Amino acid sequence: MALCFLLITACNSSEIQLSNISTQRAPDIAECRVVEHPLGKTCIPLKPQRIILESAFLDPLFALGIKESIVGTNCYPMWWVAKGCFASGLSSNQLEGIETVGNYPPSLEKVLFLKPDLILWSDYIKSMYHQLSDIAPTVTIHWDDFQYSFKDYLRHLAQIFDREEVAEEILLQYQNRITEVRKQLGDRLQNAEVSVIIYGCAGNNGFSLPPRYAIWFQILDNLGIKIKPIFSMSQKVWCSNFDSIETINNYDSDILFIANFHSKSGAFLLEKPLVSSLNAVKNGRAYVIDGQDVWDAYGPFGVNKLLNLLAKHLLKAAQTF
């Protein structure tokens, strides 16, 4: 009888402890909102105060007005090389106060130390999802679904944080800027084709091709600019390197942009034999735009910055037609 009493007491004690832990990790349903995502359903705080997220989400969440709640982010190693950790469109001053939690994957120790009440990550974190969920409510985003449209991406994040109206206002401002640039261009570029090639993708010292869904093509599409047809939506691979005059000739066009991910000067790139023979270069319509932090735009700050740079060069090119 004494043994039975001890066993019953121990079982009841375990149930009480597990119940307490469960209550701590799962907010009361009246104080949270259920979000469905690729790895399950998560009840997140209505107003999270300490968010840890993947760096690709910084720009759009800043635009949505959630900056003050962000306490931690990751930083990919190749982005530290030249200027430290960056998020496209955002300055280092804007990122002050946000701690890094390692590269990829994040450090569980650093995440735990920051005591988040919400973790937001792409579903590439699948192998660590349950560990992160034990620390705080964790929501994942299937990145491949949203890289094809920065507008859908912003709307999706806005839905998670109940900021849909803010997102639509941001997109309206973007569309107004698009309309303004199109009016400035008039019909001078209606028959012109544009290409974009990359130099230094993933740290390589060479040229490569972007996929058709890349953010700069999304912006050019919005501007009504023709993309050279050889860029196909079926091409989904980044950093497909090439180093032959035959290949680069296929991507020659009326206007050429070179996305410079390296520290080489624009003059150096345009003088390379592989590039200098192109008609776009000979006609003075080849433009080198520096900075991976410019080209890797994931949110409104970066997109508008890139839009303004593209518009500047397109307007210059339009004067030569």
C-alpha positions in Angstrom: 0.0 0.0 0.0 2.8 2.4 0.8 4.5 1.6 -2.5 1.2 2.2 -4.4 0.8 5.5 -2.6 4.3 6.6 -3.6 3.7 5.7 -7.2 0.4 7.5 -7.4 1.9 10.6 -5.8 4.8 10.5 -8.2 2.5 10.2 -11.2 0.3 13.1 -10.0 3.5 15.2 -9.4 4.7 14.5 -12.9 1.3 15.5 -14.4 1.4 18.8 -12.5 5.0 19.6 -13.6 4.2 18.8 -17.3 1.0 20.8 -17.1 3.0 23.8 -15.8 5.6 23.5 -18.6 2.9 23.2 -21.2 1.1 26.3 -19.9 4.4 28.3 -20.0 5.1 27.3 -23.6 1.6 27.6 -25.0 0.1 31.1 -24.5 -3.5 31.3 -23.4 -5.7 31.1 -26.5 -7.3 34.5 -25.6 -3.8 36.1 -25.7 -2.5 34.5 -28.9 -3.4 33.9 -32.5 -3.0 30.6 -34.4 -0.8 30.9 -37.5 -0.6 28.0 -39.9 2.8 27.5 -41.6 4.8 24.8 -43.5 5.9 23.0 -40.3 2.6 23.1 -38.4 0.3 25.5 -36.5 1.6 27.9 -33.9 -0.2 30.2 -31.5 1.8 33.4 -31.5 1.5 36.4 -29.1 -0.9 39.1 -30.3 1.8 41.7 -29.7 5.2 40.0 -29.6 7.9 42.0 -27.7 11.1 40.0 -28.4 11.4 38.6 -31.9 14.3 36.6 -33.3 14.2 36.2 -37.1 16.1 35.3 -40.2 17.9 38.3 -41.7 15.9 38.1 -44.9 12.8 39.2 -42.9 14.4 42.4 -41.4 13.7 44.8 -44.3 10.0 43.9 -44.7 9.3 43.8 -40.9 11.1 47.2 -40.5 8.8 48.6 -43.2 5.7 47.1 -41.4 6.7 49.0 -38.2 7.9 46.0 -36.1 11.5 47.2 -35.7 11.3 47.8 -31.9 10.3 44.2 -31.1 13.3 42.6 -33.0 16.1 41.5 -30.6 18.1 39.0 -32.7 18.9 37.8 -36.2 21.4 35.6 -38.0 24.1 36.6 -40.4 25.4 34.5 -43.3 29.2 34.3 -43.3 29.7 35.6 -46.8 27.9 38.8 -45.9 30.4 39.6 -43.2 33.4 39.7 -45.4 33.4 43.4 -46.6 31.3 45.4 -44.2 29.9 43.3 -41.5 26.4 41.8 -41.3 23.9 43.6 -43.5 20.3 43.4 -44.5 19.5 44.8 -47.9 18.1 48.3 -47.9 18.9 48.9 -44.2 21.9 50.8 -42.9 24.2 49.6 -40.1 22.7 52.3 -37.9 19.2 50.9 -38.3 20.5 47.5 -37.2 22.0 48.8 -34.0 20.8 47.0 -30.9 19.9 43.8 -32.8 22.0 40.9 -31.6 23.3 38.2 -33.9 22.5 34.6 -33.0 25.2 33.0 -35.2 25.1 32.3 -38.9 23.2 29.4 -40.3 21.9 27.5 -38.4 21.5 29.8 -35.4 23.1 29.1 -32.1 20.5 27.7 -29.7 22.4 29.0 -26.8 22.3 32.6 -28.2 18.6 32.3 -29.0 17.8 31.0 -25.5 19.9 33.9 -24.0 17.8 36.5 -25.7 14.5 35.1 -24.3 12.3 35.5 -27.4 8.6 35.3 -27.4 8.5 34.6 -31.1 10.9 33.1 -33.6 10.4 33.6 -37.4 12.5 31.6 -39.8 12.4 30.0 -43.2 11.6 26.3 -43.3 15.2 25.5 -44.1 15.4 25.4 -40.3 13.3 22.2 -40.4 15.9 20.1 -38.5 16.0 22.5 -35.6 12.3 23.4 -35.6 11.3 21.4 -32.5 14.3 22.7 -30.5 13.4 26.3 -31.4 9.7 25.6 -30.6 10.8 24.5 -27.1 12.3 28.0 -26.6 9.5 30.1 -28.0 6.5 29.9 -30.5 8.2 29.4 -33.9 6.7 30.2 -37.3 8.3 29.2 -40.5 8.0 30.5 -44.1 8.5 28.5 -47.2 11.0 30.8 -48.9 10.6 29.3 -52.4 6.9 30.3 -52.4 7.6 33.9 -52.0 10.9 34.7 -53.7 9.0 35.0 -57.0 7.1 38.0 -55.7 8.3 40.5 -53.1 4.7 41.8 -53.0 3.3 38.4 -52.0 6.1 38.0 -49.5 5.3 41.3 -47.8 1.6 40.5 -47.7 2.3 37.2 -46.2 4.5 38.6 -43.4 1.9 41.4 -42.9 -0.8 38.7 -42.4 1.2 37.0 -39.7 1.5 40.2 -37.7 -2.0 41.5 -38.6 -0.5 44.5 -40.6 -2.3 43.9 -43.9 -3.4 47.6 -44.2 0.2 48.8 -43.7 1.4 46.4 -46.4 -1.1 47.7 -48.9 -0.2 51.3 -48.2 3.5 50.4 -48.7 2.7 48.7 -52.0 0.6 51.7 -53.1 3.5 54.0 -52.5 5.7 51.6 -54.5 3.2 51.6 -57.4 3.0 55.4 -57.4 6.8 55.5 -57.8 6.6 53.0 -60.6 4.0 55.1 -62.4 6.2 58.2 -62.0 9.2 56.5 -63.5 7.2 55.1 -66.4 5.9 58.6 -67.2 9.5 60.0 -67.2 10.6 57.2 -69.6 7.7 57.7 -71.9 7.9 55.4 -74.9 11.6 55.9 -75.5 12.5 52.4 -74.3 9.5 50.5 -75.7 11.6 48.5 -78.1 14.7 48.2 -75.9 15.7 44.9 -74.3 17.5 44.7 -71.0 19.9 42.0 -69.6 21.4 41.6 -66.1 24.4 39.5 -65.3 26.2 39.1 -62.0 29.9 39.4 -61.1 31.2 37.8 -58.0 28.1 35.7 -57.1 28.7 33.7 -53.9 32.2 35.2 -53.7 33.4 33.8 -57.1 35.7 35.8 -59.3 33.6 35.5 -62.5 30.4 36.2 -64.3 27.1 34.3 -63.8 23.5 34.5 -64.6 20.5 35.2 -62.4 17.2 33.4 -62.5 14.3 35.1 -64.2 12.4 35.7 -60.9 15.3 37.7 -59.4 14.1 40.9 -57.7 15.6 43.3 -60.4 13.6 41.5 -63.1 10.4 41.9 -61.0 11.1 45.7 -60.8 11.9 45.9 -64.5 8.7 44.0 -65.3 6.7 46.5 -63.2 8.3 49.3 -65.2 7.2 47.7 -68.4 10.8 47.1 -69.6 11.4 44.2 -71.9 13.7 41.5 -70.6 15.8 39.7 -73.1 13.8 36.5 -73.8 16.8 34.2 -73.2 16.2 34.8 -69.5 13.6 32.0 -68.9 11.3 31.4 -66.0 12.5 27.8 -66.1 16.0 28.9 -65.0 15.9 28.7 -61.2 19.5 28.3 -60.3 21.6 31.1 -58.9 25.3 31.6 -59.6 25.3 29.5 -62.8 28.8 30.7 -63.8 30.1 31.1 -67.3 33.4 32.4 -68.6 33.2 32.3 -72.4 32.6 35.0 -75.0 30.0 32.8 -76.7 27.9 32.6 -73.6 28.0 36.3 -72.7 27.2 37.3 -76.3 23.9 35.5 -76.0 23.0 38.0 -73.2 24.1 41.1 -75.0 21.3 43.6 -75.2 20.3 47.2 -75.7 20.9 47.9 -72.0 23.1 45.8 -69.7 23.2 45.9 -66.0 26.1 44.2 -64.1 25.2 43.4 -60.5 28.6 43.8 -58.9 28.8 41.5 -55.8 32.5 42.0 -55.6 34.9 44.8 -54.7 36.2 45.3 -58.2 35.6 48.7 -59.8 33.1 49.3 -62.5 35.9 50.4 -64.9 37.7 47.1 -64.2 34.6 45.0 -65.2 33.8 47.0 -68.3 37.4 46.7 -69.6 37.5 43.0 -69.2 37.8 41.4 -72.7 34.7 39.2 -71.9 32.6 42.4 -71.5 34.2 45.2 -73.6 33.2 43.5 -76.9 29.5 43.7 -76.1 27.3 46.2 -78.0 25.8 47.5 -74.8 29.3 48.5 -73.6 30.3 50.0 -77.0 27.1 52.1 -77.1 27.6 53.3 -73.5 24.6 51.6 -72.1 26.2 49.1 -69.7 25.9 50.0 -66.1 27.7 48.5 -63.1 25.8 48.8 -59.9 27.8 47.9 -56.8 26.8 46.1 -53.7 25.3 42.8 -52.8 23.3 44.7 -50.2 21.7 46.6 -53.1 20.9 43.7 -55.3 19.7 41.3 -52.6 16.5 43.2 -51.9 13.8 41.3 -49.9 11.6 44.2 -48.7 10.4 47.7 -49.4 13.5 49.5 -48.3 15.8 47.5 -50.5 13.3 47.3 -53.4 12.8 51.1 -53.5 16.6 51.7 -53.3 17.2 49.4 -56.3 14.2 50.9 -58.2 15.8 54.3 -57.9 19.2 53.1 -59.1 17.7 51.2 -62.1 15.5 54.3 -62.9 18.5 56.6 -62.8 20.4 54.5 -65.4 17.3 53.7 -67.5 16.5 57.5 -67.8 20.1 58.1 -68.9 20.0 55.3 -71.4 16.6 56.6 -72.8 18.4 59.8 -73.9 20.6 57.8 -76.3 17.8 56.2 -78.3 
